[in-house]
Amino acid sequence: MAVTVKTFASASEAAGALSSDRTARYLGGGTLVMRALNEGDVSISTVVRAQDQALTRIDASAPRITLGAGVTFARVLAERDLAFLHAPARSIGGPAVRNMGTVGGNLFAPNPYGDFTVALLALDATVAVQGGFGSRDIPIEEFLQARERQAGTLVLSVSCTRPASSEAFRYRKIARIKPKGGSVMTLAAHLPISGGRIAGARIALGSMAPTQIRARAAERALEGRSLDAATIAAAASAAIEGTSPSDNALGSAWYRREVVGVHLRRLLSGQE
Ligand SMILES: Cc1cc2nc3c(=O)[nH]c(=O)nc-3n(C[C@H](O)[C@H](O)[C@H](O)COP(=O)(O)OP(=O)(O)OC[C@H]3O[C@@H](n4cnc5c(N)ncnc54)[C@H](O)[C@@H]3O)c2cc1C
């Protein structure tokens, strides 16, 4: 089937084209869209692109950072002010995928992908979108819960607050194929400390449910406590609560449930 490519100068024109055509798909870096087209996905008749510079802007100088949806992982890795996001960016694909793949595209990447989004979920990011209704900011958790319904909406940018220290933000991806590969599971933790106690714990998991999820029971086990062995053990044993992983070629649902607590314990203990 013929595919029409429409390129727009502004993000709002691209958003208009996306929202008015059910068969239109936005092209970010194309690492997944082009694969779908090459495999003959007939649900896509129109590919929408935007050359708007705002989509590739990085604002990393303030405590609250903003990444345009079209920012690639290679650019995140080149930005010293974004050091806290280097581990998630580095964990994605190989160099070719990191050169093309974007932060916006990662929000839509199905299991076993979406690693960068796990980090953004732990950091309580906000997603700026533009659709037929105009533009608005959505908390990332809400965005992910409605991800299937987001077709026709253009993501403009994501923003989050920089963690207070390198200790306060941790990330770990478990993959079978080293150094890179799809995720058996991905974990990120944001652990702000106030007066020696955790205040506002956020634990995010990838490949443990149809979309990235918060491990709320583990967060509750950490909240208001110091990060000692007993707290870590309580959080690790609560990690499985609320998860609904699937079987795939990288691991079974049973295996994922068995090891999620082990990996959370390692992440929280600072073990490699
Ligand atoms: C070999 C290979 C290895 C990979 N390894 C990893 C990995 O280790 N970890 C990982 O997380 N991912 C991985 N991926 C998946 C993918 O490369 C990344 O998730 C990447 O971030 C997707 O971004 P993209 O810009 O290329 O998306 P695209 O292919 O352009 O788009 C993907 C989806 O997102 C939508 N989209 C993109 N941008 C926007 C926007 N601004 N607004 C609205 N919708 C948008 C598209 O319409 C499409 O539905 C891999 C892919 C390949 C091919």
The ligand as a Tripos MOL2 file, in Angstrom:
@<TRIPOS>MOLECULE
LIG
   53    58     1     0     0
SMALL
NO_CHARGES

@<TRIPOS>ATOM
      1 C1         17.6580   -2.8210   17.0780 C.3       1 LIG1
      2 C2         16.8220   -2.0210   18.0590 C.ar      1 LIG1
      3 C3         17.1990   -1.9850   19.3980 C.ar      1 LIG1
      4 C4         16.4650   -1.2470   20.3060 C.ar      1 LIG1
      5 N1         16.8520   -1.2430   21.6140 N.ar      1 LIG1
      6 C5         16.1360   -0.5310   22.5070 C.ar      1 LIG1
      7 C6         16.5080   -0.5400   23.8780 C.ar      1 LIG1
      8 O1         17.4840   -1.1640   24.2960 O.2       1 LIG1
      9 N2         15.7420    0.1870   24.7400 N.ar      1 LIG1
     10 C7         14.6510    0.9100   24.3360 C.ar      1 LIG1
     11 O2         14.0040    1.5400   25.1630 O.2       1 LIG1
     12 N3         14.2810    0.9180   23.0430 N.ar      1 LIG1
     13 C8         14.9890    0.2220   22.1220 C.ar      1 LIG1
     14 N4         14.5910    0.2100   20.8280 N.ar      1 LIG1
     15 C9         13.3380    0.8480   20.4550 C.3       1 LIG1
     16 C10        13.4960    2.2890   19.9300 C.3       1 LIG1
     17 O3         14.6510    2.4620   19.1840 O.3       1 LIG1
     18 C11        13.5140    3.3270   21.0340 C.3       1 LIG1
     19 O4         12.5270    3.0300   21.9840 O.3       1 LIG1
     20 C12        13.3350    4.7650   20.5450 C.3       1 LIG1
     21 O5         13.2980    5.6450   21.6500 O.3       1 LIG1
     22 C13        12.1050    4.9860   19.7030 C.3       1 LIG1
     23 O6         12.1810    6.3350   19.2600 O.3       1 LIG1
     24 P1         12.0110    6.7370   17.7210 P.3       1 LIG1
     25 O7         12.1100    8.2310   17.6750 O.co2     1 LIG1
     26 O8         12.9380    5.9990   16.8370 O.co2     1 LIG1
     27 O9         10.5260    6.2500   17.4870 O.3       1 LIG1
     28 P2          9.7500    6.0900   16.1120 P.3       1 LIG1
     29 O10        10.0670    4.7820   15.4800 O.co2     1 LIG1
     30 O11         9.8980    7.3190   15.2570 O.co2     1 LIG1
     31 O12         8.2600    6.0860   16.7050 O.3       1 LIG1
     32 C14         7.8500    5.0830   17.6200 C.3       1 LIG1
     33 C15         6.3920    5.3860   17.9890 C.3       1 LIG1
     34 O13         6.3300    6.6060   18.7020 O.3       1 LIG1
     35 C16         5.5190    7.5520   18.0160 C.3       1 LIG1
     36 N5          6.1670    8.8510   18.1600 N.ar      1 LIG1
     37 C17         7.4770    9.1430   18.0100 C.ar      1 LIG1
     38 N6          7.7070   10.4270   18.3310 N.ar      1 LIG1
     39 C18         6.4990   10.9600   18.6610 C.ar      1 LIG1
     40 C19         6.0580   12.2480   19.0600 C.ar      1 LIG1
     41 N7          6.9030   13.2720   19.2150 N.pl3     1 LIG1
     42 N8          4.7520   12.4300   19.2970 N.ar      1 LIG1
     43 C20         3.8660   11.4120   19.1480 C.ar      1 LIG1
     44 N9          4.2130   10.1620   18.7740 N.ar      1 LIG1
     45 C21         5.5110    9.9550   18.5320 C.ar      1 LIG1
     46 C22         5.4870    7.0830   16.5760 C.3       1 LIG1
     47 O14         4.3860    7.5620   15.8680 O.3       1 LIG1
     48 C23         5.4890    5.5860   16.7580 C.3       1 LIG1
     49 O15         4.2010    5.1370   17.0720 O.3       1 LIG1
     50 C24        15.3200   -0.5250   19.8770 C.ar      1 LIG1
     51 C25        14.9480   -0.5450   18.5270 C.ar      1 LIG1
     52 C26        15.6820   -1.2870   17.6280 C.ar      1 LIG1
     53 C27        15.2590   -1.2940   16.1830 C.3       1 LIG1
@<TRIPOS>BOND
     1     1     2 1
     2     2     3 ar
     3     2    52 ar
     4     3     4 ar
     5     4     5 ar
     6     4    50 ar
     7     5     6 ar
     8     6     7 ar
     9     6    13 1
    10     7     8 2
    11     7     9 ar
    12     9    10 ar
    13    10    11 2
    14    10    12 ar
    15    12    13 ar
    16    13    14 ar
    17    14    15 1
    18    14    50 ar
    19    15    16 1
    20    16    17 1
    21    16    18 1
    22    18    19 1
    23    18    20 1
    24    20    21 1
    25    20    22 1
    26    22    23 1
    27    23    24 1
    28    24    25 2
    29    24    26 1
    30    24    27 1
    31    27    28 1
    32    28    29 2
    33    28    30 1
    34    28    31 1
    35    31    32 1
    36    32    33 1
    37    33    34 1
    38    33    48 1
    39    34    35 1
    40    35    36 1
    41    35    46 1
    42    36    37 ar
    43    36    45 ar
    44    37    38 ar
    45    38    39 ar
    46    39    40 ar
    47    39    45 ar
    48    40    41 1
    49    40    42 ar
    50    42    43 ar
    51    43    44 ar
    52    44    45 ar
    53    46    47 1
    54    46    48 1
    55    48    49 1
    56    50    51 ar
    57    51    52 ar
    58    52    53 1
@<TRIPOS>SUBSTRUCTURE
     1 LIG1         1 GROUP 0 **** ****
